[in-house]
Amino acid sequence: MISNQEQGTIASSEMKASQPDLKFDLSAYLASRKAQVEAALERSMPIVYPEKIYESMRYSLMAGGKRLRPILCLAACELAGGTSDIAMPTACALEMVHTMSLIHDDLPAMDNDDYRRGKLTNHKVYGEDIAILAGDGLLAYAFEYIVTCTHNVLPKNLLEVVARLGRAVGAAGLVGGQVVDLESEGKTDVALETLNFIHTHKTAALLEASVVCGAVLADAPEADRQRLVRYSQDIGLAFQIVDDVLDITATQEALGKTVGKDLQAKKVTYPSIWGIEESKRQARQLVEKAKSELSVFGEAARPLQAIADFITARTY
């Protein structure tokens, strides 16, 4: 995952560990931004006929969660000189896409899970047929919402956002990662490179789209976009490593979903390859590497740097 040269470069910073910036109140920032996102999501999808499908879509969309992807989009847009107003439709769309992936991931044909965000999964409430359609509806509506609700953004940048999100969720991104994940279940000889491929595509791709699309909306220069690509890829893998650890160490109450599913499904995970402590160390290294990409932005990067620290410190 990390070359020997890269490990040497960040070794000294790892000695300090990934401690949140005490001068930046991340809890207040996340709470404020989450409230903004929740309000925007609430407005985004009224219930109309046929009510059942909209109720199913809203059931999962409004079920809570960290709202990390939309918050990353807003933070990156502001970092690049934009505003939360121009980024909010895309932020909402990212959460719609993420929610679709959770609904489909929980289906019996995939991970077969009963709980998500502390509630029964969509198919347990509405049935598998409606759950599939709810995911489809959310995915389609996400793109419609970006195009119809985004204002004061250059058309070329709006097109790039749509293209980036499409790639992140399709066979070159989330779908491709899920396919390899399903093919790898029950195998004991899954290589680290395969595991990295799964999560670079299944998890990190949408996080990358969240960050980079925010910058694109603000018309950030290409050099800055590439820094944010590297930042988001690193925090994306770190996020998944921590997820794998929490699946072993956390409780269902803390996570809001069934724990121990990876072990039950005989999935190869980062802890199964490295062990828990080495997995945590690798996640910390990735976060330090991600934060180093933001050093050129100075004080403006504090929200994104603090969010990177939160990824390894989180317990849910």
C-alpha positions, -999 to +999 in steps of 0.1 A: +000+000+000+028+025+010+062+023-005+094+021+016+103+056+005+069+070+016+071+052+049+105+068+055+092+102+046+063+101+071+080+081+098+089+112+119+054+126+116+039+093+127+058+096+160+035+125+168+005+103+159-027+117+144-040+141+170-069+164+162-061+201+159-070+215+193-074+250+178-101+238+155-134+226+170-141+197+148-171+185+168-188+219+164-178+220+127-192+186+120-224+192+140-230+225+121-224+211+087-244+179+094-274+201+104-270+220+071-269+188+051-298+173+070-320+203+063-310+203+026-317+166+023-351+170+040-360+196+013-346+176-015-372+148-016-409+154-009-432+124-008-454+123-039-473+095-057-465+066-057-458+073-021-443+039-012-412+044-033-405+079-020-411+067+016-386+039+010-360+063-005-365+087+024-364+060+050-328+053+042-317+088+031-329+104+063-317+076+086-288+096+100-252+087+097-221+109+098-228+127+065-191+126+059-192+127+021-214+158+018-193+175+045-161+167+026-177+182-005-186+214+012-152+217+029-133+212-003-154+237-022-147+263+004-110+254+005-109+262-032-127+295-028-163+285-034-193+285-011-215+259+005-244+272-015-229+261-048-218+228-034-249+218-015-268+201-044-238+180-052-233+173-015-269+160-012-264+140-044-233+123-029-254+112+001-281+099-022-255+078-041-240+066-008-274+057+005-281+037-026-249+018-022-259+009+014-294-002+005-280-025-022-251-037-001-275-048+026-296-070+003-296-108+007-278-112-026-250-090-013-241-087+024-275-098+037-276-074+066-305-067+090-294-034+105-280-001+092-275+031+112-293+015+141-325+008+122-338-022+102-324-022+067-345-010+038-354-045+025-365-056+060-391-028+061-402-025+024-392-058+009-364-066-015-382-055-046-389-020-033-355-017-017-338-024-051-361+002-068-354+027-040-317+024-046-322+028-083-344+059-077-318+075-055-291+070-080-310+085-109-323+114-088-288+122-076-277+132-111-310+150-118-306+170-086-270+181-094-280+194-128-313+211-119-304+226-086-268+238-090-264+275-098-235+299-104-211+271-116-194+271-149-211+245-173-178+227-180-173+222-142-208+210-137-203+184-165-170+173-149-188+168-116-214+146-133-187+126-151-166+122-119-196+110-099-207+086-127-172+071-128-170+068-090-202+048-088-200+027-119-179-003-130-148+018-128-155+026-092-179+013-066-196-014-087-163-028-098-150-029-063-182-047-051-178-073-078-142-082-068-154-081-031-181-107-038-157-128-059-132-128-030-156-140-003-146-173+013-111-172-003-081-175+020-055-165-006-067-129-014-036-108-020-031-074-004-032-059-039-067-073-045-079-060-011-065-026-020-083-027-054-116-036-037-115-007-013-098+018-036-129+013-057-157+004-033-149+029-006-123+054-016-137+062-051-168+079-037-148+098-010-125+110-037-154+122-058-168+140-027-136+160-022-126+166-058-161+175-070-162+202-043-130+217-057-142+214-093-174+233-085-152+262-072-131+260-104-099+250-085-067+248-106-056+214-118-026+213-094-049+218-064-073+191-077-045+166-079-035+173-043-070+167-033-072+135-053-042+122-034-056+134-001-089+117-006-075+084-019-054+082+013-082+090+037-105+066+017-082+037+024-076+048+059-114+049+064-118+013+052-089+000+074-106+016+104-139+001+093-124-033+092-109-028+127-142-016+141-160-046+127-139-066+151-136-043+181-168-022+183-203-031+194-235-031+173-248-002+195-218+019+187-217+012+149-255+010+143-250-021+122-243-058+127-207-064+137-185-094+129-201-097+094-166-099+077-156-128+098-189-146+092-186-141+055-150-153+056-138-120+040-102-111+039-097-078+057-068-056+066-067-070+102-068-105+089-036-097+069-018-073+093-035-078+126-053-050+145-023-029+157-005-029+124-038-020+107-042+010+130-006+020+122-011+018+085-042+039+088-023+065+108+004+066+081-022+072+054-038+100+073-004+117+079+004+114+042-030+128+033-026+158+056+008+165+041-009+171+007-028+200+022+001+219+037+002+243+008-033+255+016-024+268+051-052+277+075-079+270+049-071+233+051-079+229+088-113+214+083-101+187+059-070+180+081-092+176+112-115+153+093-085+132+083-076+129+120-112+120+129-111+090+105-085+072+126-098+084+159-135+075+153-153+047+172-183+044+149 
